[in-house]
Amino acid sequence: MTMETYAELLNRREKEAMSNYDMDEIERQKDREKRSRGIRSIEKVRSVEIGKDETPHTSVDIEITDGDFKRVALQAHERDITFNKMVGLILKDGLRSSEHKFEHGSKIQVLKEY
């Protein structure tokens, strides 16, 4: 067993601590590629338009009884939609039925076949 000097010990440790610069550059390149892919995926997410297929809505304040509110909320829950969407559907259905009455009159007619 030979004794090494302090300078030799430091020199040996320095050589052990030295890394392969080519491997370091390869790892840095891989990191850059990962980051650029991450940025590209974030850019794709940013380009998504939320609610682009939905029609614009107008806000309206309404007053309804607690019982009616519960009925609408229950129907919305059963359809797995929001309360606001359920109210919109109810209003559209009401408008359709009122248009039908307007077109055909409110007087009931009996149709006879001969």
ZABADO-693055 format. One line per 4 residues: number of its first residue (from 1); their letters; for each residue x, y, z of N, C-alpha, C. Coordinates in steps of 0.001 Angstrom, whole numbers, plus 500000, padded with zeros to 6 digits. Example, Ala and Ser with C-alpha at 12.3 -4.5 7.8 and 13.67 -1.06 7.14 Angstrom:
BEGIN
1	AS	513190/494310/507800/512300/495500/507800/513200/496700/507800  512850/497750/507080/513670/498940/507140/512900/500030/507870
end
This chain:
BEGIN
1	MTME	500832/498841/500000/500000/500000/500000/500884/501232/500000  500597/502076/499022/501429/503252/498918/500664/504464/499407  501394/505366/499886/500810/506610/500376/500755/507596/499223  499650/508302/499110/499580/509325/498081/499576/510696/498747
5	TYAE	500097/511623/498033/500170/512965/498574/498801/513627/498447  498681/514733/499105/497434/515486/499067/497149/515959/497644  498164/516362/496924/498009/516831/495548/497533/515686/494659  498094/514488/494871/497674/513332/494071/496212/512965/494382
9	LLNR	495848/513053/495648/494473/512755/496060/493504/513729/495397  493834/515027/495432/492979/516030/494792/492892/515791/493280  493999/515452/492663/494040/515207/491238/493157/513999/490883  493211/512928/491682/492403/511735/491449/490917/512063/491608
13	REKE	490582/512788/492645/489186/513163/492860/488656/514054/491731  489530/514938/491247/489121/515824/490159/488831/515015/488903  489668/514020/488623/489445/513180/487452/488143/512377/487611  487882/511875/488820/486650/511113/489058/485424/512013/488921
17	AMSN	485587/513265/489357/484459/514188/489311/484206/514731/487912  485210/514683/487059/485046/515193/485707/484059/514307/484961  483195/514943/484193/482200/514174/483453/482556/514168/481982  481895/513317/481285/482071/513237/479853/481257/514375/479240
21	YDMD	481928/515335/478612/481256/516511/478091/480278/516163/476969  480600/515145/476190/479687/514724/475125/478372/514220/475706  478472/513429/476768/477253/512909/477409/476448/514051/478029  477129/515017/478618/476442/516178/479187/475689/516946/478097
25	EIER	476336/517111/476938/475689/517833/475846/474469/517063/475329  474558/515756/475261/473427/514929/474832/472268/515073/475814  472575/515046/477107/471527/515202/478123/470889/516587/478051  471715/517623/477822/471164/518973/477680/470248/519065/476462
29	QKDR	470649/518425/475360/469823/518426/474149/468487/517726/474412  468515/516603/475137/467280/515886/475484/466373/516760/476346  466968/517475/477297/466183/518379/478139/465541/519491/477313  466298/520057/476366/465742/521103/475502/464562/520563/474685
33	EKRS	464705/519348/474164/463623/518742/473371/462379/518513/474225  462589/518033/475452/461447/517813/476353/460738/519126/476645  461510/520168/476916/460906/521469/477207/460164/522025/476002  460738/521870/474810/460070/522399/473616/458795/521618/473325
37	RGIR	458798/520305/473582/457570/519524/473409/456530/519960/474421  456940/520249/475629/456022/520731/476651/455419/522063/476268  456217/522945/475700/455725/524256/475270/454749/524081/474120  455061/523185/473180/454156/522962/472052/452818/522424/472536
41	SIEK	452841/521506/473497/451568/520959/473984/450776/522025/474719  451453/522932/475422/450759/524023/476100/450154/524960/475059  450887/525227/473956/450350/526084/472901/449103/525477/472294  449075/524158/472131/447897/523502/471594/446714/523691/472527
45	VRSV	446965/523587/473819/445893/523756/474789/445386/525188/474769  446264/526141/474609/445865/527544/474598/445001/527879/473384  445137/527114/472299/444391/527425/471095/442962/526889/471130  442588/526174/472169/441235/525640/472274/440280/526748/472687
49	EIGK	439162/526843/471975/438156/527845/472297/437062/527186/473119  436870/527656/474319/435865/527100/475198/434513/527693/474849  433540/526817/474679/432178/527250/474416/431938/527796/473028  432795/527434/472054/432619/527983/470718/431365/527443/470038
53	DETP	430896/526254/470434/429707/525665/469834/428421/526095/470536  428542/526807/471627/427365/527225/472366/426840/528557/471830  425536/528717/471925/424937/529978/471496/425067/530998/472615  425159/532285/472271/425271/533302/473321/423963/533423/474106
57	HTSV	424082/533747/475362/422924/533840/476236/422812/535240/476823  421601/535563/477236/421348/536820/477922/420944/536494/479352  421458/537235/480280/421152/537015/481684/419802/537634/482024  418953/536854/482712/417625/537317/483096/417381/536911/484541
61	DIEI	416884/537828/485348/416514/537505/486729/415061/537074/486747  414792/535935/487394/413416/535456/487517/413138/535130/488977  411880/535181/489329/411462/534794/490669/410504/533628/490531  410852/532511/491156/409994/531335/491135/409861/530814/492557
65	TDGD	408838/530031/492776/408629/529470/494119/409690/528423/494403  409835/528109/495670/410802/527082/496062/410455/525735/495442  409170/525431/495384/408739/524159/494809/409101/524039/493342  408855/525126/492573/409214/525118/491154/410726/525027/490973
69	FKRV	411455/525727/491828/412916/525666/491763/413399/524232/491970  412827/523561/492963/413226/522177/493242/412897/521261/492071  411718/521466/491449/411334/520625/490306/412304/520813/489135  412653/522059/488853/413590/522338/487754/414967/521778/488086
73	ALQA	415393/521958/489317/416709/521455/489731/416752/519933/489632  415675/519263/490005/415622/517798/489931/415669/517343/488469  414928/518010/487603/414960/517663/486175/416356/517882/485592  416998/518965/485974/418356/519238/485505/419312/518154/485988
77	HERD	419154/517745/487232/420006/516699/487793/419804/515379/487050  418555/515046/486756/418264/513796/486049/418869/513795/484649  418931/514946/484008/419505/515049/482667/421003/515310/482692  421553/515508/483887/422977/515793/484070/423386/517068/483321
81	ITFN	422583/518114/483492/422891/519425/482927/422764/520465/484038  423199/521671/483757/423126/522719/484774/421696/523237/484891  421441/523890/485995/420127/524486/486239/419810/525506/485144  420775/526333/484798/420565/527366/483778/420204/526757/482422
85	KMVG	420890/525670/482038/420566/525025/480767/419157/524447/480802  418759/523908/481958/417413/523350/482080/416368/524446/481920  416589/525590/482530/415652/526711/482395/415581/527143/480934  416724/527173/480252/416736/527527/478832/415921/526546/477999
89	LILK	416054/525245/478287/415271/524242/477567/413778/524418/477811  413414/524695/479061/412002/524899/479399/411451/526107/478656  412220/527197/478611/411775/528395/477893/411620/528130/476396  412580/527428/475797/412488/527107/474375/411267/526250/474089
93	DGLR	411011/525254/474943/409844/524392/474759/408554/525202/474884  408520/526110/475843/407348/526968/476014/407128/527862/474809  408201/528390/474246/408078/529233/473052/407578/528423/471854  408083/527209/471700/407630/526359/470592/406141/526061/470702
97	SSEH	405701/525731/471922/404286/525392/472092/403409/526632/471899  403883/527797/472309/403077/529007/472103/403020/529384/470626  404108/529142/469880/404098/529394/468447/403118/528458/467757  403068/527220/468209/402143/526252/467629/400707/526704/467850
101	KFEH	400400/527178/469036/399048/527651/469337/398712/528875/468484  399690/529760/468275/399456/530959/467500/399151/530609/466040  399908/529633/465502/399717/529244/464115/398381/528540/463890  397959/527750/464856/396764/526928/464680/395555/527459/465447
105	GSKI	395699/528579/466074/394586/529162/466817/394378/528451/468143  393680/529111/469049/393450/528520/470361/392154/527716/470399  391385/527785/469347/390111/527087/469278/390342/525629/468894  389792/524715/469636/389942/523288/469354/389055/522934/468172
109	QVLK	389602/522200/467230/388849/521797/466059/388730/520277/466024  387587/519806/465605/387380/518374/465426/387492/518083/463951  388373/517192/463636/388554/516816/462241/387671/515622/461943  386933/515676/460888/386054/514575/460491/386566/513980/459196
113	EY	386549/512679/459164/386939/511979/457948/385687/511402/457314  385530/511574/456030/384351/511040/455332/384731/509894/454473
end
